[in-house]
Amino acid sequence: MIRRALLIPAALVAGALLGACSDNAGKPAGSAGAGAAQQATPVGVVALKKASFPVTTILPGRAEAFQTADIRPQVSGIIREIAFREGGEIKKGDLLYQIEDAPYIAAVEQAKAAIAKAEASVPSAESNLERYQRLVGSGATQIEYETARTTLLQAKAEVESAKAALSAAQIDLDHTKIVAPFDGVIDQTAYNVGNVVSANQTTALTTIRQLDPIYISLTESSTNLLRLRDAMAAGDIKGAENVAFHLILENGKEYNQQGKLDMSKQVVSETTGTFIIRVLFPNPDRIVLPGMYVRATVELGAENGYALPQLATSRDANGRLTAQFISADGKVETRAFENSSPSNNSWLVTEGIKDGDQLIVTGLQSVTAGMPVTPVPMKINDNGVVVPAEQPAAGDAGKPAAK
């Protein structure tokens, strides 16, 4: 969870302390000592109100390319040209490597000659068949007719065989030009001009990766999955069918694109008790790169309850969430909560609190349970920072107070 510092202006605390001290001015020394022992400590508080808050969780993950292709030659020969810039962007169909094509051009021409030769024998075989057909029963036997018909079929078959050989030769010739299978970013080349390569070799010439969009593989525990399913079945979480994913990069900044669920692995790891969730994020500026470690904030839906800022809470020895409140008699009261859910920078609690309860958010290090305290109203701004509840506008600074 991202935790932001809860700040309270020093002037506010100092003012509260000075006000308390001024109440003792002029009193006898003996009574001042007795009053100091009972003096209430000022603490910043926020009044809680029940509302609908997002149920969130943060999952670790790694970025993976949307598509990856290792480029290998499909014909053998010498590399004559490398047509791309290493590390640059390429488009589908761009020429990457040109293998020496002279032998394959010769094979195509040879196949074309074989077709011409085969086609030349077809007319003669057709004429011979027609002649024997007319002479069957008068000057030619049935066997001679059948032989002529077989000869014609063989001539036509040789034509088709030659055409197939031409197609194969043309395919090999086309494969001398190695082109990009999709848009992406290309690695450095493992071979240079003049190197000899072999068809379907194990070593790749280079690798292409498609980075827009990009996959983020997240890891979640099976325990949390079961808890989420129970909450959804009970109706405690609303809108979980439209799960939203927000990415937090390695530098702590939030990525400005929203992801969507692509796939969840329906198998739990036997060693770690986790399963994989794959999320698809737009990546037009190539900010997220394969291999990056990231965190994803997942909005699972919404739940009605009270949001307790994280830095105003702690955990007891039993792992329960605890927080400090001001009781009805103005003293510090510690409350423990059995169940809580993460909600952005807060913990969402549904029991043990009522509207108007005052949660202590600053001065926690100087108070203990049962101490008398003086509440100083605070609020949490949009940046998650605690500030005074009433702050004068910038234009009112320096103006005399209204009488």
C-alpha atoms as a printed R data frame, in Angstrom:
    type eleno elety resid chain resno       x       y       z
1   ATOM     1    CA   MET     A     1   0.000   0.000   0.000
2   ATOM     2    CA   ILE     A     2   1.182   3.515  -0.723
3   ATOM     3    CA   ARG     A     3   1.413   5.442   2.502
4   ATOM     4    CA   ARG     A     4   1.506   9.214   2.572
5   ATOM     5    CA   ALA     A     5   2.786  11.247   5.492
6   ATOM     6    CA   LEU     A     6   0.122  12.747   7.732
7   ATOM     7    CA   LEU     A     7   1.224  16.318   8.384
8   ATOM     8    CA   ILE     A     8  -0.035  18.824  10.944
9   ATOM     9    CA   PRO     A     9   1.280  22.408  10.897
10  ATOM    10    CA   ALA     A    10   3.612  23.126  13.782
11  ATOM    11    CA   ALA     A    11   1.927  26.475  14.340
12  ATOM    12    CA   LEU     A    12  -1.388  24.743  15.019
13  ATOM    13    CA   VAL     A    13   0.043  22.488  17.732
14  ATOM    14    CA   ALA     A    14   2.033  25.378  19.224
15  ATOM    15    CA   GLY     A    15  -1.076  27.558  19.313
16  ATOM    16    CA   ALA     A    16  -3.067  24.916  21.120
17  ATOM    17    CA   LEU     A    17  -0.307  24.476  23.681
18  ATOM    18    CA   LEU     A    18   0.087  28.241  24.227
19  ATOM    19    CA   GLY     A    19  -3.672  28.571  24.719
20  ATOM    20    CA   ALA     A    20  -3.612  25.878  27.350
21  ATOM    21    CA   CYS     A    21  -0.675  27.530  29.109
22  ATOM    22    CA   SER     A    22  -2.387  30.946  29.173
23  ATOM    23    CA   ASP     A    23  -5.262  29.436  31.192
24  ATOM    24    CA   ASN     A    24  -2.815  28.836  34.053
25  ATOM    25    CA   ALA     A    25  -1.389  32.384  34.037
26  ATOM    26    CA   GLY     A    26  -1.672  34.058  37.410
27  ATOM    27    CA   LYS     A    27  -2.438  30.867  39.339
28  ATOM    28    CA   PRO     A    28  -0.374  29.891  42.408
29  ATOM    29    CA   ALA     A    29   2.658  27.784  41.791
30  ATOM    30    CA   GLY     A    30   1.212  24.842  43.665
31  ATOM    31    CA   SER     A    31  -2.013  24.730  41.729
32  ATOM    32    CA   ALA     A    32  -0.128  25.091  38.413
33  ATOM    33    CA   GLY     A    33   1.699  21.848  39.041
34  ATOM    34    CA   ALA     A    34  -1.526  20.025  39.812
35  ATOM    35    CA   GLY     A    35  -3.195  21.413  36.670
36  ATOM    36    CA   ALA     A    36  -0.276  20.411  34.440
37  ATOM    37    CA   ALA     A    37  -0.704  16.813  35.492
38  ATOM    38    CA   GLN     A    38  -4.297  16.807  34.276
39  ATOM    39    CA   GLN     A    39  -3.857  19.065  31.239
40  ATOM    40    CA   ALA     A    40  -5.316  17.584  28.042
41  ATOM    41    CA   THR     A    41  -2.948  16.999  25.132
42  ATOM    42    CA   PRO     A    42  -4.069  18.478  21.785
43  ATOM    43    CA   VAL     A    43  -4.430  15.887  19.018
44  ATOM    44    CA   GLY     A    44  -5.673  16.131  15.438
45  ATOM    45    CA   VAL     A    45  -8.890  14.262  14.750
46  ATOM    46    CA   VAL     A    46 -11.219  13.590  11.851
47  ATOM    47    CA   ALA     A    47 -14.915  12.863  12.283
48  ATOM    48    CA   LEU     A    48 -15.879   9.632  10.536
49  ATOM    49    CA   LYS     A    49 -18.976   9.180   8.434
50  ATOM    50    CA   LYS     A    50 -20.278   6.025   6.813
51  ATOM    51    CA   ALA     A    51 -20.105   6.068   3.016
52  ATOM    52    CA   SER     A    52 -19.372   3.892   0.004
53  ATOM    53    CA   PHE     A    53 -15.639   3.414  -0.554
54  ATOM    54    CA   PRO     A    54 -13.721   1.408  -3.166
55  ATOM    55    CA   VAL     A    55 -12.389  -1.988  -2.111
56  ATOM    56    CA   THR     A    56  -8.826  -2.166  -3.399
57  ATOM    57    CA   THR     A    57  -5.775  -4.359  -3.202
58  ATOM    58    CA   ILE     A    58  -2.210  -4.043  -4.495
59  ATOM    59    CA   LEU     A    59  -0.652  -6.974  -6.345
60  ATOM    60    CA   PRO     A    60   2.984  -7.400  -7.446
61  ATOM    61    CA   GLY     A    61   3.715  -8.272 -11.037
62  ATOM    62    CA   ARG     A    62   6.046  -8.223 -14.022
63  ATOM    63    CA   ALA     A    63   5.620  -6.682 -17.439
64  ATOM    64    CA   GLU     A    64   5.643  -9.001 -20.458
65  ATOM    65    CA   ALA     A    65   5.605  -8.242 -24.179
66  ATOM    66    CA   PHE     A    66   2.261  -8.667 -25.935
67  ATOM    67    CA   GLN     A    67   3.986 -10.706 -28.664
68  ATOM    68    CA   THR     A    68   7.546 -12.031 -28.967
69  ATOM    69    CA   ALA     A    69   9.115 -13.606 -32.052
70  ATOM    70    CA   ASP     A    70  12.599 -15.065 -32.461
71  ATOM    71    CA   ILE     A    71  13.613 -14.509 -36.078
72  ATOM    72    CA   ARG     A    72  15.275 -17.509 -37.775
73  ATOM    73    CA   PRO     A    73  16.116 -18.158 -41.451
74  ATOM    74    CA   GLN     A    74  14.047 -20.642 -43.447
75  ATOM    75    CA   VAL     A    75  16.681 -21.065 -46.149
76  ATOM    76    CA   SER     A    76  20.458 -21.387 -46.022
77  ATOM    77    CA   GLY     A    77  22.920 -18.914 -47.412
78  ATOM    78    CA   ILE     A    78  25.105 -15.872 -46.802
79  ATOM    79    CA   ILE     A    79  23.599 -12.708 -45.288
80  ATOM    80    CA   ARG     A    80  23.932 -10.031 -47.942
81  ATOM    81    CA   GLU     A    81  22.124  -7.146 -46.220
82  ATOM    82    CA   ILE     A    82  20.780  -6.141 -42.784
83  ATOM    83    CA   ALA     A    83  18.050  -3.560 -43.342
84  ATOM    84    CA   PHE     A    84  16.977  -2.512 -39.818
85  ATOM    85    CA   ARG     A    85  18.356  -0.290 -37.061
86  ATOM    86    CA   GLU     A    86  19.085  -2.250 -33.918
87  ATOM    87    CA   GLY     A    87  16.767  -1.319 -31.065
88  ATOM    88    CA   GLY     A    88  14.456   0.606 -33.391
89  ATOM    89    CA   GLU     A    89  10.787   0.291 -34.193
90  ATOM    90    CA   ILE     A    90   9.680  -1.747 -37.189
91  ATOM    91    CA   LYS     A    91   6.425  -2.319 -39.034
92  ATOM    92    CA   LYS     A    92   4.889  -5.553 -40.208
93  ATOM    93    CA   GLY     A    93   6.419  -6.556 -43.562
94  ATOM    94    CA   ASP     A    94   9.600  -4.466 -43.185
95  ATOM    95    CA   LEU     A    95  12.725  -6.124 -44.606
96  ATOM    96    CA   LEU     A    96  15.069  -7.327 -41.862
97  ATOM    97    CA   TYR     A    97  17.646  -9.552 -43.582
98  ATOM    98    CA   GLN     A    98  18.443 -10.284 -47.206
99  ATOM    99    CA   ILE     A    99  20.077 -13.674 -47.819
100 ATOM   100    CA   GLU     A   100  22.037 -14.189 -51.060
101 ATOM   101    CA   ASP     A   101  19.317 -15.117 -53.568
102 ATOM   102    CA   ALA     A   102  21.271 -15.968 -56.742
103 ATOM   103    CA   PRO     A   103  21.085 -19.763 -56.227
104 ATOM   104    CA   TYR     A   104  17.363 -19.558 -55.542
105 ATOM   105    CA   ILE     A   105  16.713 -17.388 -58.604
106 ATOM   106    CA   ALA     A   106  18.507 -20.064 -60.675
107 ATOM   107    CA   ALA     A   107  16.321 -22.766 -59.111
108 ATOM   108    CA   VAL     A   108  13.190 -20.812 -60.091
109 ATOM   109    CA   GLU     A   109  14.384 -20.479 -63.683
110 ATOM   110    CA   GLN     A   110  15.210 -24.185 -63.797
111 ATOM   111    CA   ALA     A   111  11.723 -25.032 -62.562
112 ATOM   112    CA   LYS     A   112  10.186 -22.813 -65.239
113 ATOM   113    CA   ALA     A   113  12.224 -24.665 -67.911
114 ATOM   114    CA   ALA     A   114  11.039 -27.998 -66.539
115 ATOM   115    CA   ILE     A   115   7.427 -26.821 -66.935
116 ATOM   116    CA   ALA     A   116   8.041 -25.812 -70.547
117 ATOM   117    CA   LYS     A   117   9.615 -29.178 -71.290
118 ATOM   118    CA   ALA     A   118   6.747 -31.082 -69.713
119 ATOM   119    CA   GLU     A   119   4.117 -29.009 -71.493
120 ATOM   120    CA   ALA     A   120   5.818 -29.655 -74.878
121 ATOM   121    CA   SER     A   121   5.129 -33.391 -74.672
122 ATOM   122    CA   VAL     A   122   1.404 -32.967 -73.993
123 ATOM   123    CA   PRO     A   123   0.202 -32.081 -77.580
124 ATOM   124    CA   SER     A   124   2.055 -35.077 -79.070
125 ATOM   125    CA   ALA     A   125   0.529 -37.423 -76.523
126 ATOM   126    CA   GLU     A   126  -2.960 -35.985 -77.195
127 ATOM   127    CA   SER     A   127  -2.587 -36.495 -80.997
128 ATOM   128    CA   ASN     A   128  -1.364 -40.044 -80.510
129 ATOM   129    CA   LEU     A   129  -4.343 -40.842 -78.291
130 ATOM   130    CA   GLU     A   130  -6.828 -39.460 -80.837
131 ATOM   131    CA   ARG     A   131  -5.276 -41.552 -83.632
132 ATOM   132    CA   TYR     A   132  -5.442 -44.798 -81.658
133 ATOM   133    CA   GLN     A   133  -9.004 -43.990 -80.639
134 ATOM   134    CA   ARG     A   134 -10.087 -43.830 -84.287
135 ATOM   135    CA   LEU     A   135  -8.218 -47.005 -85.206
136 ATOM   136    CA   VAL     A   136  -9.415 -49.206 -82.361
137 ATOM   137    CA   GLY     A   137 -10.998 -52.339 -83.910
138 ATOM   138    CA   SER     A   138  -9.689 -51.699 -87.438
139 ATOM   139    CA   GLY     A   139  -5.951 -50.968 -87.307
140 ATOM   140    CA   ALA     A   140  -5.050 -50.739 -83.602
141 ATOM   141    CA   THR     A   141  -5.602 -52.908 -80.610
142 ATOM   142    CA   GLN     A   142  -7.258 -51.922 -77.344
143 ATOM   143    CA   ILE     A   143  -3.936 -52.308 -75.564
144 ATOM   144    CA   GLU     A   144  -2.299 -49.714 -77.853
145 ATOM   145    CA   TYR     A   145  -5.149 -47.306 -77.143
146 ATOM   146    CA   GLU     A   146  -4.788 -47.757 -73.373
147 ATOM   147    CA   THR     A   147  -1.027 -47.207 -73.635
148 ATOM   148    CA   ALA     A   148  -1.555 -43.938 -75.547
149 ATOM   149    CA   ARG     A   149  -4.033 -42.723 -72.940
150 ATOM   150    CA   THR     A   150  -1.579 -43.546 -70.127
151 ATOM   151    CA   THR     A   151   1.184 -41.672 -71.930
152 ATOM   152    CA   LEU     A   152  -1.001 -38.547 -72.125
153 ATOM   153    CA   LEU     A   153  -1.870 -38.716 -68.422
154 ATOM   154    CA   GLN     A   154   1.809 -39.068 -67.552
155 ATOM   155    CA   ALA     A   155   2.683 -36.032 -69.665
156 ATOM   156    CA   LYS     A   156   0.057 -33.929 -67.887
157 ATOM   157    CA   ALA     A   157   1.241 -35.207 -64.500
158 ATOM   158    CA   GLU     A   158   4.794 -34.156 -65.353
159 ATOM   159    CA   VAL     A   159   3.485 -30.648 -66.081
160 ATOM   160    CA   GLU     A   160   1.796 -30.467 -62.661
161 ATOM   161    CA   SER     A   161   4.922 -31.819 -60.957
162 ATOM   162    CA   ALA     A   162   7.043 -29.181 -62.667
163 ATOM   163    CA   LYS     A   163   4.603 -26.474 -61.547
164 ATOM   164    CA   ALA     A   164   4.824 -27.703 -57.950
165 ATOM   165    CA   ALA     A   165   8.618 -27.602 -58.159
166 ATOM   166    CA   LEU     A   166   8.360 -24.005 -59.391
167 ATOM   167    CA   SER     A   167   6.150 -23.089 -56.441
168 ATOM   168    CA   ALA     A   168   8.649 -24.626 -54.002
169 ATOM   169    CA   ALA     A   169  11.533 -22.807 -55.681
170 ATOM   170    CA   GLN     A   170   9.600 -19.539 -55.545
171 ATOM   171    CA   ILE     A   171   8.866 -20.035 -51.834
172 ATOM   172    CA   ASP     A   172  12.569 -20.565 -51.135
173 ATOM   173    CA   LEU     A   173  13.368 -17.444 -53.141
174 ATOM   174    CA   ASP     A   174  10.825 -15.433 -51.179
175 ATOM   175    CA   HIS     A   175  12.335 -16.683 -47.925
176 ATOM   176    CA   THR     A   176  15.654 -15.090 -48.796
177 ATOM   177    CA   LYS     A   177  13.934 -11.858 -47.731
178 ATOM   178    CA   ILE     A   178  13.295 -12.111 -43.977
179 ATOM   179    CA   VAL     A   179  10.545  -9.643 -43.024
180 ATOM   180    CA   ALA     A   180   8.936  -8.542 -39.729
181 ATOM   181    CA   PRO     A   181   5.865 -10.618 -38.754
182 ATOM   182    CA   PHE     A   182   4.254  -7.736 -36.764
183 ATOM   183    CA   ASP     A   183   4.844  -4.191 -35.531
184 ATOM   184    CA   GLY     A   184   7.255  -3.929 -32.642
185 ATOM   185    CA   VAL     A   185  10.735  -3.151 -31.336
186 ATOM   186    CA   ILE     A   186  13.679  -5.182 -32.587
187 ATOM   187    CA   ASP     A   187  16.754  -6.314 -30.642
188 ATOM   188    CA   GLN     A   188  20.345  -6.221 -31.805
189 ATOM   189    CA   THR     A   189  21.373  -8.706 -34.457
190 ATOM   190    CA   ALA     A   190  23.289 -11.866 -33.574
191 ATOM   191    CA   TYR     A   191  24.683 -12.195 -37.141
192 ATOM   192    CA   ASN     A   192  26.381  -9.733 -39.447
193 ATOM   193    CA   VAL     A   193  26.679  -9.290 -43.199
194 ATOM   194    CA   GLY     A   194  28.762 -12.111 -44.642
195 ATOM   195    CA   ASN     A   195  27.819 -14.672 -42.029
196 ATOM   196    CA   VAL     A   196  26.432 -17.997 -43.226
197 ATOM   197    CA   VAL     A   197  23.066 -19.055 -41.804
198 ATOM   198    CA   SER     A   198  21.177 -22.342 -42.049
199 ATOM   199    CA   ALA     A   199  17.511 -23.107 -42.517
200 ATOM   200    CA   ASN     A   200  15.625 -23.442 -39.202
201 ATOM   201    CA   GLN     A   201  18.800 -23.103 -37.113
202 ATOM   202    CA   THR     A   202  18.434 -23.077 -33.307
203 ATOM   203    CA   THR     A   203  20.138 -19.678 -32.822
204 ATOM   204    CA   ALA     A   204  17.865 -16.727 -33.568
205 ATOM   205    CA   LEU     A   205  19.076 -13.909 -35.789
206 ATOM   206    CA   THR     A   206  17.271 -11.357 -33.592
207 ATOM   207    CA   THR     A   207  14.066 -10.934 -31.551
208 ATOM   208    CA   ILE     A   208  11.031  -8.722 -32.076
209 ATOM   209    CA   ARG     A   209   8.672  -7.683 -29.278
210 ATOM   210    CA   GLN     A   210   5.328  -5.934 -29.527
211 ATOM   211    CA   LEU     A   211   5.091  -3.477 -26.617
212 ATOM   212    CA   ASP     A   212   1.760  -1.779 -27.316
213 ATOM   213    CA   PRO     A   213  -0.357  -3.082 -25.681
214 ATOM   214    CA   ILE     A   214   1.626  -4.831 -22.960
215 ATOM   215    CA   TYR     A   215   0.823  -7.636 -20.526
216 ATOM   216    CA   ILE     A   216   1.219  -7.353 -16.749
217 ATOM   217    CA   SER     A   217   1.290 -10.707 -14.956
218 ATOM   218    CA   LEU     A   218   0.090 -10.225 -11.359
219 ATOM   219    CA   THR     A   219   0.345 -12.653  -8.461
220 ATOM   220    CA   GLU     A   220  -2.552 -13.078  -6.008
221 ATOM   221    CA   SER     A   221  -2.998 -15.495  -3.109
222 ATOM   222    CA   SER     A   222  -5.697 -18.144  -3.205
223 ATOM   223    CA   THR     A   223  -6.809 -17.027   0.283
224 ATOM   224    CA   ASN     A   224  -7.691 -13.558  -0.980
225 ATOM   225    CA   LEU     A   225  -9.505 -15.101  -3.934
226 ATOM   226    CA   LEU     A   226 -11.738 -17.133  -1.618
227 ATOM   227    CA   ARG     A   227 -12.377 -14.094   0.614
228 ATOM   228    CA   LEU     A   228 -13.361 -11.996  -2.416
229 ATOM   229    CA   ARG     A   229 -15.738 -14.681  -3.688
230 ATOM   230    CA   ASP     A   230 -17.414 -14.918  -0.277
231 ATOM   231    CA   ALA     A   231 -17.869 -11.130  -0.106
232 ATOM   232    CA   MET     A   232 -19.353 -11.051  -3.600
233 ATOM   233    CA   ALA     A   233 -21.713 -13.935  -2.816
234 ATOM   234    CA   ALA     A   234 -22.884 -12.183   0.356
235 ATOM   235    CA   GLY     A   235 -23.501  -8.951  -1.529
236 ATOM   236    CA   ASP     A   236 -21.001  -6.988   0.573
237 ATOM   237    CA   ILE     A   237 -19.051  -5.879  -2.505
238 ATOM   238    CA   LYS     A   238 -20.921  -4.201  -5.329
239 ATOM   239    CA   GLY     A   239 -19.798  -3.763  -8.924
240 ATOM   240    CA   ALA     A   240 -16.943  -6.291  -8.791
241 ATOM   241    CA   GLU     A   241 -17.777  -7.402 -12.330
242 ATOM   242    CA   ASN     A   242 -16.159  -4.188 -13.618
243 ATOM   243    CA   VAL     A   243 -12.742  -4.650 -12.048
244 ATOM   244    CA   ALA     A   244 -10.408  -1.701 -12.702
245 ATOM   245    CA   PHE     A   245  -6.599  -1.961 -12.707
246 ATOM   246    CA   HIS     A   246  -4.202   0.951 -12.136
247 ATOM   247    CA   LEU     A   247  -0.444   0.517 -12.464
248 ATOM   248    CA   ILE     A   248   2.235   1.825 -10.087
249 ATOM   249    CA   LEU     A   249   5.679   1.983 -11.711
250 ATOM   250    CA   GLU     A   250   9.061   1.227 -10.135
251 ATOM   251    CA   ASN     A   251   9.612   4.914  -9.335
252 ATOM   252    CA   GLY     A   252   6.370   5.039  -7.319
253 ATOM   253    CA   LYS     A   253   4.435   7.042  -9.911
254 ATOM   254    CA   GLU     A   254   1.022   5.944 -11.140
255 ATOM   255    CA   TYR     A   255   0.777   4.997 -14.824
256 ATOM   256    CA   ASN     A   256  -1.765   7.110 -16.678
257 ATOM   257    CA   GLN     A   257  -3.431   4.172 -18.449
258 ATOM   258    CA   GLN     A   258  -6.103   1.830 -17.088
259 ATOM   259    CA   GLY     A   259  -5.838  -1.896 -17.645
260 ATOM   260    CA   LYS     A   260  -8.408  -4.607 -18.190
261 ATOM   261    CA   LEU     A   261  -8.433  -8.263 -17.196
262 ATOM   262    CA   ASP     A   262  -7.180 -10.521 -19.983
263 ATOM   263    CA   MET     A   263  -6.808 -13.912 -18.350
264 ATOM   264    CA   SER     A   264  -6.589 -15.549 -14.926
265 ATOM   265    CA   LYS     A   265  -4.835 -18.861 -14.540
266 ATOM   266    CA   GLN     A   266  -7.251 -21.467 -13.174
267 ATOM   267    CA   VAL     A   267  -4.472 -23.296 -11.322
268 ATOM   268    CA   VAL     A   268  -2.999 -22.460  -7.901
269 ATOM   269    CA   SER     A   269   0.737 -22.982  -7.436
270 ATOM   270    CA   GLU     A   270   1.459 -25.956  -5.173
271 ATOM   271    CA   THR     A   271   4.568 -24.270  -3.761
272 ATOM   272    CA   THR     A   272   3.436 -20.667  -3.201
273 ATOM   273    CA   GLY     A   273  -0.370 -20.929  -2.966
274 ATOM   274    CA   THR     A   274  -0.800 -18.168  -5.535
275 ATOM   275    CA   PHE     A   275  -2.303 -17.864  -8.993
276 ATOM   276    CA   ILE     A   276  -1.545 -15.608 -11.950
277 ATOM   277    CA   ILE     A   277  -3.755 -12.786 -13.243
278 ATOM   278    CA   ARG     A   278  -2.811 -11.317 -16.628
279 ATOM   279    CA   VAL     A   279  -3.872  -7.727 -17.323
280 ATOM   280    CA   LEU     A   280  -3.651  -5.838 -20.613
281 ATOM   281    CA   PHE     A   281  -2.498  -2.188 -20.535
282 ATOM   282    CA   PRO     A   282  -2.211   0.301 -23.418
283 ATOM   283    CA   ASN     A   283   1.444   1.322 -23.813
284 ATOM   284    CA   PRO     A   284   1.576   3.897 -26.656
285 ATOM   285    CA   ASP     A   285   4.672   5.707 -25.329
286 ATOM   286    CA   ARG     A   286   6.628   2.511 -24.486
287 ATOM   287    CA   ILE     A   287   6.877   3.591 -20.838
288 ATOM   288    CA   VAL     A   288   6.389   0.046 -19.534
289 ATOM   289    CA   LEU     A   289   9.061  -2.356 -20.773
290 ATOM   290    CA   PRO     A   290   9.205  -6.156 -20.525
291 ATOM   291    CA   GLY     A   291  10.797  -7.333 -17.301
292 ATOM   292    CA   MET     A   292   9.857  -4.271 -15.248
293 ATOM   293    CA   TYR     A   293   8.694  -4.930 -11.702
294 ATOM   294    CA   VAL     A   294   5.390  -3.118 -11.115
295 ATOM   295    CA   ARG     A   295   2.472  -3.045  -8.708
296 ATOM   296    CA   ALA     A   296  -1.156  -2.894  -9.693
297 ATOM   297    CA   THR     A   297  -3.893  -1.292  -7.636
298 ATOM   298    CA   VAL     A   298  -7.029  -3.328  -8.237
299 ATOM   299    CA   GLU     A   299 -10.443  -1.824  -7.576
300 ATOM   300    CA   LEU     A   300 -12.614  -4.829  -6.801
301 ATOM   301    CA   GLY     A   301 -15.833  -2.919  -6.275
302 ATOM   302    CA   ALA     A   302 -17.356  -0.758  -3.534
303 ATOM   303    CA   GLU     A   303 -18.416  -1.390   0.063
304 ATOM   304    CA   ASN     A   304 -20.250   0.712   2.662
305 ATOM   305    CA   GLY     A   305 -18.195   1.448   5.763
306 ATOM   306    CA   TYR     A   306 -15.731   3.805   7.449
307 ATOM   307    CA   ALA     A   307 -12.320   4.641   5.964
308 ATOM   308    CA   LEU     A   308  -9.462   4.744   8.501
309 ATOM   309    CA   PRO     A   309  -6.226   6.320   7.129
310 ATOM   310    CA   GLN     A   310  -3.422   3.766   7.214
311 ATOM   311    CA   LEU     A   311  -0.942   5.869   9.179
312 ATOM   312    CA   ALA     A   312  -3.572   6.394  11.880
313 ATOM   313    CA   THR     A   313  -3.789   2.634  12.446
314 ATOM   314    CA   SER     A   314  -1.576  -0.224  13.599
315 ATOM   315    CA   ARG     A   315  -1.753  -3.950  14.288
316 ATOM   316    CA   ASP     A   316  -1.847  -5.659  17.670
317 ATOM   317    CA   ALA     A   317  -0.132  -8.912  18.615
318 ATOM   318    CA   ASN     A   318  -3.055 -10.896  17.180
319 ATOM   319    CA   GLY     A   319  -2.883  -9.090  13.851
320 ATOM   320    CA   ARG     A   320  -6.072  -7.096  14.411
321 ATOM   321    CA   LEU     A   321  -6.347  -3.568  13.078
322 ATOM   322    CA   THR     A   322  -6.271  -0.995  15.906
323 ATOM   323    CA   ALA     A   323  -6.880   2.757  16.021
324 ATOM   324    CA   GLN     A   324  -7.136   5.495  18.653
325 ATOM   325    CA   PHE     A   325 -10.419   7.345  19.182
326 ATOM   326    CA   ILE     A   326 -11.655  10.007  21.582
327 ATOM   327    CA   SER     A   327 -14.251   8.614  23.982
328 ATOM   328    CA   ALA     A   328 -17.338  10.438  25.260
329 ATOM   329    CA   ASP     A   329 -15.404  11.623  28.353
330 ATOM   330    CA   GLY     A   330 -12.603  13.155  26.261
331 ATOM   331    CA   LYS     A   331 -10.013  10.424  26.769
332 ATOM   332    CA   VAL     A   332  -8.048   8.224  24.391
333 ATOM   333    CA   GLU     A   333  -9.801   4.950  23.567
334 ATOM   334    CA   THR     A   334  -8.181   2.084  21.669
335 ATOM   335    CA   ARG     A   335 -10.445   0.056  19.412
336 ATOM   336    CA   ALA     A   336  -9.604  -3.207  17.648
337 ATOM   337    CA   PHE     A   337 -11.306  -4.473  14.482
338 ATOM   338    CA   GLU     A   338 -11.467  -8.119  13.485
339 ATOM   339    CA   ASN     A   339 -12.204  -7.466   9.800
340 ATOM   340    CA   SER     A   340 -10.909  -4.747   7.507
341 ATOM   341    CA   SER     A   341 -10.406  -4.305   3.770
342 ATOM   342    CA   PRO     A   342  -7.831  -2.145   1.947
343 ATOM   343    CA   SER     A   343  -9.256   0.943   0.249
344 ATOM   344    CA   ASN     A   344  -6.566   3.036  -1.474
345 ATOM   345    CA   ASN     A   345  -4.636   4.686   1.422
346 ATOM   346    CA   SER     A   346  -7.122   3.594   4.084
347 ATOM   347    CA   TRP     A   347  -8.551   0.547   5.812
348 ATOM   348    CA   LEU     A   348 -12.271   0.000   5.309
349 ATOM   349    CA   VAL     A   349 -14.115  -1.059   8.493
350 ATOM   350    CA   THR     A   350 -17.804  -1.899   8.722
351 ATOM   351    CA   GLU     A   351 -18.286  -2.574  12.468
352 ATOM   352    CA   GLY     A   352 -17.335  -0.940  15.761
353 ATOM   353    CA   ILE     A   353 -17.751   2.666  14.569
354 ATOM   354    CA   LYS     A   354 -20.694   5.036  14.299
355 ATOM   355    CA   ASP     A   355 -21.145   8.356  12.507
356 ATOM   356    CA   GLY     A   356 -19.382  11.235  14.236
357 ATOM   357    CA   ASP     A   357 -16.759   9.150  16.041
358 ATOM   358    CA   GLN     A   358 -13.480  11.102  16.267
359 ATOM   359    CA   LEU     A   359 -10.411   9.247  14.983
360 ATOM   360    CA   ILE     A   360  -7.024  10.525  16.162
361 ATOM   361    CA   VAL     A   361  -4.800  11.099  13.118
362 ATOM   362    CA   THR     A   362  -1.913  13.193  14.541
363 ATOM   363    CA   GLY     A   363  -0.094  13.210  17.860
364 ATOM   364    CA   LEU     A   364  -0.383   9.452  18.189
365 ATOM   365    CA   GLN     A   365   3.180   9.078  19.486
366 ATOM   366    CA   SER     A   366   2.489  11.229  22.562
367 ATOM   367    CA   VAL     A   367  -0.786   9.691  23.765
368 ATOM   368    CA   THR     A   368  -1.788   6.437  25.421
369 ATOM   369    CA   ALA     A   369  -5.106   4.856  26.231
370 ATOM   370    CA   GLY     A   370  -6.988   6.702  28.995
371 ATOM   371    CA   MET     A   371  -5.148  10.030  28.574
372 ATOM   372    CA   PRO     A   372  -7.282  13.187  28.413
373 ATOM   373    CA   VAL     A   373  -6.904  14.933  25.058
374 ATOM   374    CA   THR     A   374  -8.189  18.031  23.314
375 ATOM   375    CA   PRO     A   375  -9.520  17.386  19.769
376 ATOM   376    CA   VAL     A   376  -8.263  19.661  17.000
377 ATOM   377    CA   PRO     A   377 -10.477  19.209  13.879
378 ATOM   378    CA   MET     A   378  -8.526  18.117  10.813
379 ATOM   379    CA   LYS     A   379  -9.310  16.905   7.336
380 ATOM   380    CA   ILE     A   380  -7.540  14.841   4.695
381 ATOM   381    CA   ASN     A   381  -7.039  16.624   1.368
382 ATOM   382    CA   ASP     A   382  -7.040  15.098  -2.120
383 ATOM   383    CA   ASN     A   383  -3.321  14.282  -1.813
384 ATOM   384    CA   GLY     A   384  -3.899  12.206   1.323
385 ATOM   385    CA   VAL     A   385  -2.275  14.797   3.618
386 ATOM   386    CA   VAL     A   386  -3.806  15.808   6.949
387 ATOM   387    CA   VAL     A   387  -4.458  19.562   7.129
388 ATOM   388    CA   PRO     A   388  -6.469  21.812   9.477
389 ATOM   389    CA   ALA     A   389 -10.213  21.603   8.912
390 ATOM   390    CA   GLU     A   390 -10.479  25.403   8.670
391 ATOM   391    CA   GLN     A   391  -7.837  27.222   6.661
392 ATOM   392    CA   PRO     A   392  -8.136  30.897   5.617
393 ATOM   393    CA   ALA     A   393  -8.161  31.663   1.901
394 ATOM   394    CA   ALA     A   394  -4.915  33.031   0.450
395 ATOM   395    CA   GLY     A   395  -6.491  36.477  -0.077
396 ATOM   396    CA   ASP     A   396  -7.576  36.716   3.562
397 ATOM   397    CA   ALA     A   397  -4.071  36.392   4.994
398 ATOM   398    CA   GLY     A   398  -3.181  39.419   7.109
399 ATOM   399    CA   LYS     A   399  -6.741  40.759   7.370
400 ATOM   400    CA   PRO     A   400  -8.021  41.662  10.843
401 ATOM   401    CA   ALA     A   401 -10.529  39.292  12.374
402 ATOM   402    CA   ALA     A   402 -14.164  40.352  12.147
403 ATOM   403    CA   LYS     A   403 -15.551  41.943  15.330
